[in-house]
Amino acid sequence: MELKMLNEREKQLLDFVFKYQKTKFYTPSFDEMAENIGCCQATITKTVKKLERRGLVSRIDGSYKSLRIIKTPEEIYNDQE
């Protein structure tokens, strides 16, 4: 998947979750995601679902608060080269 296929919000969310997990070793809450991206929690829910459909994240045990990054931002960038 090319990064250009992701909209700006999807890019921001994927980058934020990846960096957050890398430094804190757990997934941010949807409230934290919404605050960081500058949108409401409903928008985060929709965006996470879109990223799931694209195969970039998955929910662990179906939980909204536990996301697994399947394809990191770096991997997406490298796919473009």
C-alpha positions, 0 to 999 in steps of 0.5 A: 500500500502506498502512503499516498493512499492514506488521507492526512488523518490516517497518516497522523493517527498511524504515526502517533500510535506507532510512536506512542507504543514505541515509547510507552509500550502500550496503546494510547486511549481513543481520547488521547488519540483524538486530542493529539490528532485534533478530532473527536473520538467518533472520528478516531473510531472511524479512522481505526476501522479504515486502517484495519480494513487496509491491513495496517492495524488490528485490534487485539482481542477486538478491543478498541484500546489495544491496537497492533501495528501491522505495517509501520510507517517506515515500512509504508514509506519504504514501499514507495521507493 
